[in-house]
Amino acid sequence: MVLLVAVPAGAVVRPFRLPEAVMAVSAAGIAIATGPIPPAHARGEAEQLGPVVGFPTAVLVPAHCCDAAGGGIHSPCDAYAETPYDTYPMTDSPQKAKVPAWRRPTDGEHRWQVAAVIVLIIAAQLAEPRRFTIHPHWLLPAVEGTFLAVLVLSNPGRINRESVALRAASLTLAALASLANAWSLALLIAALLEGHEGGSAGALLLVAAGIWGTNVAVFALWYWEFDRGGPVARAHAHRAQPDFLFPQMQAQELVSGDWEPAFFDYLYVSCTNATAFSPTDTMPMSRWAKLLMLMQSAVSIVTVVLVVARAVNIMR
C-alpha cells in the first residue's frame, strides 16, 4: 500500500527533478526484493514488455542525444518553418520559389493596364457637360494626356525604372484627375442644392455615373501609387509590409508563387469600396490607406444619395 501511494506521489513531486521512471523502477525493485512480486512473475512481465519499451527507446534516445548536440532530427524542419521570407537568398536556386512574388524583386507590371484606365478617365472628362468642368473644357484633359504620353514614352513596357521625375509625373497625373473629378462633383452638388439641375432624370444619372466611375478609377490610382511605395518600389521589393492586405497574401498555398498585386487588383478594391462603402476582401493596413478609403466612401455616399434621390424625384 505504501508503494502504491509513494510511486504516484513521487512522479508528481519529482524530488531533485528525477525522472518519473526512477520512482517506478525503485518501487518495482523493492516489491521484488521484499516478496510481494515473485521474481519469476517479474521476469515474465519483462519479457512481454521488453519489445514495446525497447523500440521507442531506440528511437527517442538517439534523437535526444542529437538535439542536445545542436543538430537534432527535428532541427531542419523547425529551422525551415521559422525562417521568415525576407531572409531567403534572392538567387535562382529552388529556394527562391518559396518566396512569393510580392515579397521579392520582380520584373514589374505592364504599363498598359493603368494607361488604358487613364485614357478612359480623360474620355469621361471630355464627355461631361461643360458646366461641370474647369474652363477651358479641354485644358485638364490635355495636360493629363501630356503627362500620360511622357510616362508611356519614358517607360513603355514594364514599370520598373526608378526615377524621381517619373514618380513626380505619375503622382501629378493622379492629382490632376482627382482635381477635375472633385470639381465636377462640387459643381453638380451645388447645382442640385440650388435647384438648377433636375430637368431630365436620364441626363442627371449619366453625369452622376461618369463622376462615380471616375471616382473609382482615380482612387484606384492612389491605392496603386502609394501601396508599399508605388509600383516601382514593389517591383524592387523595397518594402515588405503591405499597406493593403490582399486575400492572396493570406492564402499563399492557394495561388501561384508568381502572383503579385497589379493595377487591376487596386481597381477592384476601389470599386468594391465605392459600392459597399467599406472594405470587402482586402483590408487597409496603414492609416493613409484607411483615410483614402474613408474619403472614397464619403464621395460615393454623397453622389449616390443626392443624385439618385433627385433623379427618383424627377421620374415621379
N, C-alpha and C positions, 0 to 999 in steps of 0.2 A: 504493500500500500504506500509506503514511504517513497519507493522508487517511482510509482505512478504519479505522485504529486511532484516529486523533485525534477523529473525529466521535463514536463511542460513548463514548470516554473523557471528552470534554468535556460530553456530555449527562448523564453520571453525576456528574462533579465540579462542573459548573456554576460556573466561575470568575466571581467578582464577582456571583454569583446571576443571571447572564444566562439568558434562556430557552433551552431546548434548540434552538429554531429558529435562533438566532443562529449556532451552530456548523454546523448543516446548510446554511444559506444561504451562509455564508462558504466552506465546503468546496466547494459547487457552483460558486461564482464562481471559485475558484482552479482547479478542474478545467476549466472552460470557457476560462479565460484561458490556461492552460498547454497545452491541446490534447488531453488525454485524452477530453474530451466535445466533439464538434463543435457549434458554435453552432446549426446547422440542426436537429440532433437535440434539443438542449435546448429550442428554440422549439417543436418538435412535441410534446414531452412537456408543456410548459407549457400548450399549447392544450387538451390532453386532460384535464389535472388541474385546470385553472382552475375549471370549474363545481363540481367536487367539493369543492375547498377554499374557494371563494368563498361557497357557501351557508351552511355553519356559521359562517364568519367574520362574515357579515352578521347572523347571529342572536346569536352569543355576544359580539361586541364591544359592541354597544349595551347588552346585558344587563349586562355587566361595568361599563360606564360608569354605568348607573342604580344598580347596587349600591353602587358607590363613592360616589355622591351621596347614599346613605341611603334610597333608595326603589326597590330593585330589583324585577324582575318576580316574584321568589320571596318577597319580604318579606310580602305579605298572608297567604299560606298558612302561612309559618313562624310569623308572629305569632299566627294563629288556633290553630295546633297547640300552641303553648307557653303559651297563656293558661289559667290554672287556672280551675276552675268558680267559685271564690269571688270572682273579680274581675269576673264578668259583671254588668252592671247589672240590678237587680231591677225591671224595668219590664214593661209589657205588649207590648213590641216582640217581633218574631220571635226576637231574641237570647235571650229568656227560655226558649224551648223547648229550647235547647241545654243547660240546666242540669237535671239530674234532680231529680225532686220531693223526694227525700230530702235534698237539699242546699240547698233554697230554702224560704222560708216558704210554708206551705200552710194549708188550712182546718182541718187536724187530722182525726183519725179519729173514727168514730162511737163512742158510748158503749155501744151495745147488746151488742157482742161481749164485752167484759170483764164487763159486768153479768150477762150470761147465764151465763158461767163461774162467777162468784162465787155466783150462785143455786144452781148445781149443787154447788159446794163446801159451801154451807150445808145443802143437802139430804142430801149424803153424810154430813155430821157428825151430822145428826139420825137418819139410818138406822143408824148404828153402834150396837153393843151398849153399854149404859150402863156396863159395867165397863171400857170402853176410852176413856171420855170424862171431861172435867173436870166435876165436880159443882158446882152442879146441871147436869143434862144439857142444858138449854135455854139456859144463860147465854151462852156464847160465840156460838152461832148468832144469838141475839137481838141481841147487841152488834154483830156483823158486819152483820146486816140493817139495823140503825140507821145505821151508817156508810154502807152502800150507798145507803140512801134519801136521806141527806143529799147524797151526791155526785151522785146522779141528779137530784134536785130543783135543786141549785145549778148544775149544768152538764149538762142533759139531752141536748143534741144532739151537737155535736162537742166533743172535748176540746181546747180551745184557750184557755181562760181562765187567766191567770196569777194564782195566789192561794196564799199561804203556808199558809193554813188548809186549803184543799182538798188541797194537796200533802201536808200532815201527815195529814189524814184518810185519804187514799189509802194512804200508807205504813203507817199504823196498822192499816188493814184487812188489808193483806197480812201484817203481823206477827202479828195475831190468828189468821189462818188457818194460818200456819206453826206457831204455838204449839200450836194444837189438834191438828194432824196429827202434830207431833213427840211430843206427849203420848200420843196413841193408839198410835203406833209403839213408844214406850218401854214402855208397859204390855203391849202384845202380846208383845214380845220377852221381857220379864220373866216373863210367864205361860208362854211356851214353855220357857224355861230352867228354870223351877221345876216344869214338868210339869203345870201347872194347865189347859192348853189341849190339845186333841187328841182330844176325844170324837167330833167329826164333821169329816171332811176337807172336805166341801162348805161348812160354815159357816165353817171356818178360811180357806178360799180366798176366800170372799166378803168377809170382813173385810180380808184382805190386799189384795184387788183394790180395795176402797174407799180404803184408805190409799195404795196405789200410785198410783191415779188422782188422788187429792187432791194427792199429792206432785208430779205432773206439772203440775197446774193452779197450784199455789202457786209453784213455781219459774218458771213462765211469767209470773206476776205480777211476780216480782222482776226477771226479764230485761226485761220491758216497762217497769217503773218506773225502771230505772237506765240503760238504754241511751241514751247521749247526753243524759243529764239528765232523762229521762222523756218522756211523750207530749206535754206542753205545750211543753217546750223543743225537741223535734223539730219540732213544728208551726211554731215561730217561727225554726227554723234557728239556734239559739244556738251549737251546736257542730257543726263539720264532720267531726271524727274519730269514726268509729263504734266502739262497743265490741264489736259483733257484725258481722262481715263476711259479709253475705248474698251468695249467688251472683248475684243481680240487680245488685248493685253492681259486680261484676267483668265482667259481660257486658251493659253498658247498651244495646248495639245490638240485643239480642235481646228487650228488654222495653219496655213503654210508658214514655214520658217522665213519666207521672203515677204511676209505681209508687213506693211508699214502704212501709216495714215497718209492719204493723198488728199487733194483738194476736194474731191467728191465726198469723202468722209466728213469733212468740215461743212460742206454744203448740206449734207443730210442732217447733221447736228443742228445747223441753223434752221432748217425747215421744220424739224420736229419741235424745236424750242419756240418757234413762231406760232405753231398751231396748237401746241399743248400748253403754252405759256409757262413752261418749266422744263428742266432736263428730262430726258427719257432714258435711253440706254447708255448714254455717255455722260459721265459726271465731271463737272468742273472741279479741279483740284486746287487752283490758286485763286487768290482774291480778285485779280484782274479778270480772270475768266468768269467768275461769278458775277462781277459787276457788269461785264458786257452782256451776259445772258439776261441779267435783270433789266438792262436798258432795252434790249431787243424785245423782251416780253412786254414791257410797258408800251413801246411803239406799236406792237401788234394789237394789244388790247385797245388802245386809243383808235387805231384805224378800224378795227372790226366793230367796236361799239358805236362810235359816232357815225361812220359812213354807212354801215349796213343798217343801223336803226333808221337813219334818214331815208335811205333807199326804200326800206319797207314802208315807211310812212307815205312816200310819194306813190308807191304802187297801190296803196289803199285809196 
